Amino acid sequence: MVKVKICGITNKKDALKAINFGADYVGFLVEIDFAEDKVTREKAKEIIGVLPTNVKSVFVTYLQKAEPIVEIARMIRPAVIQLHNYIALGEIMKIRKLLPRIELIKAVSVLDGKSITEAKKFERYVDFILLDTKIKGKKGGTGKVHDWNLSAKIVKEVKKPVFLAGGLNPENIKKAIMEVRPYGVDTNSGVKLRARKKSYKKLRRFIERAKSLGG
């Protein structure tokens, strides 16, 4: 069954609703200045502290150096760190060494054939690859879909499990899963009611429809 990650969580109620509907991962945009749904490290820690153990919390970051990433992670205690910006392999290796029990996701922008090479570059160093959309220099959080045919090729060629993100919503999630066959799917804007608040109707529909299909 396809795993579901709900990102951009800003409050306990939204987190627990997503989990009650069947979400496997909940993501927090910790101290990402330009993000509409950013949260402080203190808020992320507070919400992560009430999550059931069978759900994985994800610390999403655009930081590019291991030291500040590790500092935040040690405070908020996530199950997973999602590296959503350019980051050198050496820095990823430092994070892995310092936080061996935390899983790592590396986001890759799906643009053209070079995206396959980019994904394969990181597969040895992380636990998951996440495929997202890049528009006008913005990596992820665009609410726009990309070329799913290319994403499907990456899923087949990369040896690590792949999350599909980028413009996913209750209306297109079944088609996305059928075309790409990812390990998991990830959404934020596709299940929003308004800024910093999820629509529980959309959350339920998205998760139920994703879970109705095999991986």
N, C-alpha and C positions, 0 to 999 in steps of 0.2 A: 504493500500500500504506500502511496506517495506521502512523504512527510510534508507538513505544512508549517511554514514560519511566518508569523505575523510581526512585522517590524514597526518601528515608530511608536512603541508603547510609552505612554507618559503618565499613566496612573494605574492604581491597583485594580480598580473595577474593570477597566478594559482588558488588563492582563488576565484576570480570572475569568472573564466572559469568554475570551479567546480560548482559554484552556478548557473550559466547560464544553465548548463547541467542538473540541478535538484538536486544537493546535498542539504541535510537538515542540516548537521553538517559539520564543518571544524575544524580540530584539529591541535594544535600547540605543538610541543615538546619543551617546554620552559626550557632552561638551563639544558638539559639532556646531560651531557658531552660526553657520549659514542655514542650518536645518530648522524647518518650521517645528518639528517635533523633538527638538533637542531636550535633554534632561541633564541635570547636574549629576555628578557621581554619587552624591548623597541620596538623591531621589532614586537613582538606579539601585543602589544598595538596599534601600528600604523596600522597594517592590520585589527585588530578587529574593529578599529574605522571607517572603510569604509564599513563594511559589512551591508547588509540590515537587518532590524529587524526581518524578518521571518526566518532567518538562525541562527542556534545556534553555537557559537564559543566554542571550547573545549580546556581548558588548561590541557595538559597531563603532569603529574609529577611523578617522582620516589621518591620524598621527603617523609619522614616518620613521620614528625612532623607537627602539625597543624600551629604553628606560622609562619614558612617561607612560607608555602602554602598560608595562608591567606594574608600575606604581598604581595606576587606576585599577587594574585587574585584581591586584592584591587587596584592594580596599572593598571593591564591590562583589568579588568572588563569583564571576560568571562561569558557566560551563564551557562557553565557546567565545573566542574572539574573532570578529570579522574585520579583516584588513581591507579597507575600501578605497585605498589610495595607492599611488606608487610607493613601494617599499623595497629596499634592497634585500636580496636573499640573505645576506649576512645578518641583517636586523631580525629577519624571521627566525633564523637559527638561534639568535640570542634569546628571543622570546620562548622558543621551544625548550631551550636549555634551562631557563629560569622558571618556566611554568609548564613542566612536563605533563601535568594532568589535565591541562586545558586544551581543548581541541581548537584548531585554527581553520578559518574559512578565508580564502583569498578571492576577492571580487575581480572579475575580468570584464572589460567592456567589449561587447560584441559589435564589431565594426566591419571587418572583412576577413579574408582568409588568414591574415596575420594573427587574428584572435585565437586561432587554434594553437599556433606556436606559443603565444603568450600563456595560454592555459597550461600547456604541457611543460612550460618552463617552471611553473610553481608546483606541479603535482607531486613531486618528491618531497616537498617541504611542508605541505599542509594536509589537512584531513579532508577538506572539501573545496571545490571550486564553485563560485557563484557567478552566473552570467547575468549581466545587467546592460542597460541601455545608456549610451553616452550621447548627449546633445549639447552643442555649443560649449564644450569644455566641462560640462557637468557630468560627473561619473556617478550614475545611480540617482534614485529619487526623482526621476524625470516623469514618471507616470506614463511613459511611452514604451510601446513594444519595439522589438528589433526583429531581425531576420531569424525566424525560428528554424529555418532549414539549416542555417549555419550553426545554430545552437545544437541541433540534433547531431550534426557532424562532430561537434566538440564532445557531446555526451558519449558518442561511440568511441572516440579516440583517446580520451583522457581516462586514466586508470583509477582516478578517485571519484567518489560520488559527486554529482553536480546538482546544484540548486538553480532553478530558473527564476529570474526576477525581471522586472521591467514592464510596467503597464498591465499587470495581471489583475483581473477583477472577476466577479461572479459570472459575468456573461461570456468571457473568453477562456476561462480556466480549463474547461474540459478539452477544448480544441488545442490549447497549448500543451497539455499533458499528452494528448494523443499524438501530436506531431513531434514533440521533443523527447518524450519518455525520460524525464529527469528523475533523479532520486527524490528531490523535494522542490517545492514551489514557495515563493516568497512574495509577500505583498505588503504595502503600506497605504498609499493613496487610493488603491482600488477598493478599500474597505473603510474609508473615512466617512464620517458624518459632516465634520467640519475640522478646522485646524485643531490638532491636539486631542481629537475625540473620534473614536471609532463608531461606525454604524453597526449595531448588533444584528440588524437584519442582513446587511451585507457580509458581516463576519460569518454568520451561520451558513448563508448560501455558499460563500466561497469555500469554506472548509468541507461542508457536506458534499459539494460537487467534486472537489479535489479527491476526497476520500472514496468517492464512489467508483474511481478508476484505479486500476493497478498501475504499478510503476513500470 
